[in-house]
Amino acid sequence: MTSRIRAISAVLYVLIVMPFGILMMYLFQNAHRKVRRFLALTFLKLFRVKVQVQGELDPSAQILIMNHQSFMDVIYFEAIHPNNLCWIAKKELGETFLYGHALKAPKMILINRESKKELIYLLKEAKNRLENGRMLCIFPEGTRSKGKDKLLPFKSGAKFLVEHFGLKVQPVVFANTRKCLNFEKMEFLNSVFDVQYLPAFTPKDNPNWYEDLERTMQTTYQALYVTYPKGSECTEK
C-alpha cells in the first residue's frame, strides 16, 4: 500500500509540476537545463531516493550510453549530471501531450528508430546539440528492460553516432531502478538502486568496440544484479 501511495504521489508531482516546468522552458530557452535540474533534484529529495554509486562520472564525455529500466534513470541524471543533457528518444514519446512538450521544450532529439531515413535527421540534430555543448544520452537497448538478469540486445544507433562524430563515450550501468520506481505497475518501492560509471573512452583502433562494450555492460550489470537485496549502505539524496 505504501508503495502505491508513493507512486500516486509521484504521479501527482509530475502532473502538477511538469506543466510549470514546461512553461518555464519555453519562456526561458537559455535556462531550460536549470529548470530540469531543479525539478529532478526536488523529486529525489522529496521522495528521499536512495542510490549507491560506483566509479567516476566524466564530464568531458560527449555521449552517455546506458541501459534503461525505469523513468528513474532519466530523473537521476537530470538531477545530478553537471552537463546539459540531450536525450535521444522514440518519436512516439513526443506525441503524448504533457511528456511530449517536456521533451520538445528543451530540444531533445525524437526519432523513428524503424526508419533509415531518420539517420540523416539524427545526424543533423546531434551535430547541432554537440556544437551547442550538450551531451548526448542514448539507451542502446532501444526501450526499457524488465529489470531481469540480462540486458536487451543493443541496437546500432549509438555505435553509428559515436563512430560518425568520433565521440568520447561514458558507459553507465543502472541496476534495480525498475524495482525502485515502476510507473507501469504504479509501484514506487523506493529501494536502493545502483549506478556504476565505467571508464570513459574514445573508440579508435578496435572495430569491435561496440560488441565489447555490450559484453562489459552485461557483465557489470549481472555482477550488480546478483547482490540484491541490498543492505542499508547507500547515499541518500
N, C-alpha and C positions, 0 to 999 in steps of 0.2 A: 504493500500500500504506500509506504514512504517513497519507494522508487517511482510509482506512478504520479504521486502528488508532486514530487520534484520535477518529473518530466512535464507535467502540465504547467508548473510554474515557469519552466524554461521556455515552453512554447509561448506562454503569455508574455514573457520578457521579450522574445523575438517579435511578436505581433505588435507590442506596444512601442518598443524602442526602435525597431528597424525602420518604420516609416520616417521617423525623425532623422535617423542617420542617413537615409536615402536622400531626403530633402537637403540636408547639410552638404552632402557630397555633390549634388547637382549645383547647389548655390556657390559652393566654395571648392572648385575643382582642384585648386592647388593644395588644399588641406585634406583631401579625402583619406590619405593614409592616417592622419592624426585621428580622424573620426572613427575609422575602422579599428585602430588600435585601442582607442578609449572604450568602445563598445565591447570589444572582445575581452579586454582586460577586466572590465567591470563584470562580465559574465563569469570569468574564472574566480574572481574574488567573491562575488555574490553567492555562488554555489560551492565555494570552498573546494575547488577542483584540485585533486592531488596527482602529481606527476613525478616520476623518477627519471632523471636524465643521465645519460651516459655519453661520453665523447664530447667533442667541442664543436660548437657552431662556428662556421667560417663565413663571415660577412662578405668576403671577397669573391665567393662563388657567384656564378651568374644564373644557375638553374638548380632548383631543388627537385630531386627525383625521389618520390616516397610512395610507400604502399598506402592504401586507403581502406579504412574500416568504418569510419563514423564522421559525422559533421564536426565532432570534437577535434579531428585532425586540423581542419581549417581554422577553427576558433583558436586553438592553441598557437599556431604560427602567426595568425593575425595579431595576437596579443603580445607575443614575446620577441618576434624577429625584428631586428633593427632596420631592415631594408623595406623598400616599398615593393610589396609583392604583387605579382600579376599571375593570377590563376588561369590555367588553360582548362576549360570545362566543356561538357557536352552542350551543343547548341540548344537542345530542348529545355535545359535548365533556365535559359534566358526567356523562355516563353511563358513561364509562370509569372503572375503579376508582381508579387512582392519580391520574391527571391530574384526574379529576372532583373528588376531595377537595381537590386543590391549588387548584381554583377555588372550591369551596364554603366551605372553611375561612375564607378572607379575605373572603367575601361578594362575589364577583364577580357580575355580572348575566348570567344564562344565558337566552336567549330562542329561541323558534322563529320564525325570520325569515319563514317562509312563512305564518304565521297572523296575520291582522289583529287577532284578539282579544288577542294578546300586547302590542299597543301600550299598553293600559291598564296591564298589569303592568309594562312597561318604564318608563312614566312614573312609576308609584308607586315602583319601586325606584330609579330615577335621582334622584328628588326626595329620597328618604331618604339616598342617598350624598352628594348635594350638600349637604344640611343638616348632614351629619357631616364636612364639609370635605374630601371626597375629590374627586379629579379623574377625570372620565370619560375613557375611552380607547376609540376605535372605529376599525375598519377599514372605510371606506366601500365598498371593493370586495366585502366580504362573505366573502371567502375568500383563500387565498394565491394570488398570481400565479406565473407560471413564471419571472419574472426576465428576460423578454424586453424589447423596446424600448418596449412600451406598457403602461400600467396597465389594469386591468379597468374596465368601466363602473361608476360609483358608484351604489350603491343609496340609497334615500331616508331610511333610518333616522337617519343623522347630521343631515341637514337638519331632520328632524322634531324631534329633541331640541333642537338649537340654537335653533330658532325658538320652540318651546314655552316654554323656560325663559329665553330671551334670553341665551344663554351667550357668554362670551368664548372664541374659538377660537384654538388654535395649530395650524396645519398643519405636518406633518413629512413629509419625503420620505426614504425609505430606498432605497439602490441597492447591489446586489451582496451583500446578506445571504444570498440563496439560494445563491450560489456559495460564500460563506464557510461556511455550515452548511446541509446538506440531509439531514435525518434520513430522509426517504423513500428516498433512494438510499444512505443510510449513507455520506455524503461530508462531510468536515469539512476543507476545504482551508485554512481559517483565513486566507484572503486578506483584504486590507484592504477595508472597506466604507465607504460614505458615509452620513452623516446630515446633512440640511440642514433647519434650522429656518426656516420662513417667518414673517414678522411676524404677531404675534397681532392679532386684530381682533374687533369685535362687529358683526355684520350689522345694519344699520338700514334705510336707505332704498333698498337695492338688492335688488329681488325676485329677481334672477338671480345672487345671490352664490354659490350652490352650484355652478351651472354654470361660473361664472367661476373658482371655486376648483379645480374639476376640471381645467379647462384650464391653470391656473397650475401645479398639481402635475404635470400631464403634461409640460408644457414644462420644468419644473425637473428632472424625472426623466430626460427624454431628454438634457438637457444633461450630466447626470452619467453616464448610460449610455454615451455616445459617447467618454468619456475613458478607458475601461478598455482595456488593463490599466493599473493604477496603478503608480507608482514606489514608492519606499520611504518617501516622506514621509507620515507618519501619526502619530497619537497612540497609544501603546501602553498598554493597560490591564492 
